[in-house]
Amino acid sequence: MSKQIVDKINNLIKQHHEFFSRAIPLIASENITSKACRMATICDFQHRYAEGWPGKRVYAGCEYLDQVELICQDLAQKYWRASFADVRPISGVVANLALYTAMTTPKGKMMAMPIPSGGHISHAPKIAKQTGKEINGTAGTVRGLDVEYLAFDQKEMNLNIDESAKRIRAFKPELVLFGGSVFLFPHPVKELSAVAKEVGAHVAYDGAHVAGLIGSGYFQDPLREGAEAFTLSTHKTFPGPQHGCILTNGPDELNEKVKSACFPSMLSNHHLHNVAGFAITLAEMMEFGKVYHGQVIKNAKALAAALAAAGFKPLCEHKGYTASHQVVLDVTGLEKTFGLGADIEKALEKAAIIVNRNLLPWDAKEKREYTNPGGLRLGTSEVTRLGMKESDMKVIADFFKKIIIDKKDPKTIAPDVAEFAKNFQTVKFCFEETKAFQWY
Ligand SMILES: *Cc1c(COP(=O)(O)O)cnc(C)c1O
């Protein structure tokens, strides 16, 4: 019996790999790693502990682990132009929790993006102030923070500077956090940091989604626009293993707070194998990131334009749709002929086109919920790492049209999707290109 379970799990992994090799992966928060990165993430590091800071560990046996972590810190500082990097957070949420520990007092006050407009659940309060509903966001539930939302301009899909400034002055938070999960355009960090500093608030930036774009010199540069700290995930636009990181430009006092928030407060082991994979991916992005991330953004703009030409409604046409890896589609209006976000997500999945449904900022007002919202969020980071270019975005838009507008049975489109996907089975923008959907 037990051996059968082993076979079963291995078989399910194999089936997953086969499924993805026939698929078009468009989840905006996902990406794919190189062989060199994957090899590092299965090494003996995954069995080890290295609590503390390199050179000052509370475990023995860390000689080589320490060297890898120091290289990772150094490369992260160079890539993101920071003077300090803590590469121990095991994910973006853990990085945010360490940030809250370093920059707020328990039950203190924080401001962030509204969740329905694209803020992340780790920024959210326990109870939503507008509706009184329990949403159990990380900031409110784990740190007890009283979270007030910055003001959002739905037409511009960005923060409203004047209204947000008013709210910061009235609420006087300890921390203002920029960044979000729906992230089409750079946030006005410079303008609002100045206001935050007037009321003595710390300023930080959650670049989980856009970290790769920032490192490669696109999008914005939060540490030079007023953010004192920058948290990130290493596996969204940055194509590394699942992990997190916190960057600052000092001072030492802040760095010491971040370090002690990570250990001993937040972490015991810190997934050393992924620190190694992170370091390798940093080396790859320092070499290939400029071209890779430039293409990611070009593809996102091309995908939005092709979808608009095919009859869909990508947000923010008046601003060129996007300045990031994301495209947000408004699928309202299709409810009578096809369905909403969840219906479309399911239909596309049957053709192995993988997307995620997403709330539009005005969904709540129009009585749509997350279970079947009015939006879809698409991302081009992974398909770009697999080698797709602008012309391929037209092919993808055509698949969307056939399934959703022409209402062809997705099962009949799946073979065409698989045939198209055959051309994109190699992980690029790394030193040794290899097959994508296999162990390593
Ligand atoms: C994805 C995301 C996170 C969390 O990322 P994990 O690495 O999965 O913990 C944090 N903040 C934002 C804005 C995100 O989009």
The ligand as a Tripos MOL2 file, in Angstrom:
@<TRIPOS>MOLECULE
LIG
   15    15     1     0     0
SMALL
NO_CHARGES

@<TRIPOS>ATOM
      1 C1          1.7590   37.2560   -4.0480 C.3       1 LIG1
      2 C2          1.8280   38.4110   -3.1390 C.ar      1 LIG1
      3 C3          2.3700   38.2900   -1.8590 C.ar      1 LIG1
      4 C4          2.6840   36.9870   -1.2160 C.3       1 LIG1
      5 O1          3.4860   36.1660   -1.8380 O.3       1 LIG1
      6 P1          3.9550   34.7570   -1.2950 P.3       1 LIG1
      7 O2          5.3740   34.7500   -1.7300 O.co2     1 LIG1
      8 O3          3.1090   33.7770   -1.9740 O.co2     1 LIG1
      9 O4          3.8030   34.7010    0.1730 O.co2     1 LIG1
     10 C5          2.5380   39.4290   -1.1030 C.ar      1 LIG1
     11 N1          2.1580   40.6180   -1.5720 N.ar      1 LIG1
     12 C6          1.6260   40.7740   -2.7900 C.ar      1 LIG1
     13 C7          1.2450   42.1350   -3.2430 C.3       1 LIG1
     14 C8          1.4090   39.6720   -3.6000 C.ar      1 LIG1
     15 O5          0.8370   39.8200   -4.7820 O.3       1 LIG1
@<TRIPOS>BOND
     1     1     2 1
     2     2     3 ar
     3     2    14 ar
     4     3     4 1
     5     3    10 ar
     6     4     5 1
     7     5     6 1
     8     6     7 2
     9     6     8 1
    10     6     9 1
    11    10    11 ar
    12    11    12 ar
    13    12    13 1
    14    12    14 ar
    15    14    15 1
@<TRIPOS>SUBSTRUCTURE
     1 LIG1         1 GROUP 0 **** ****
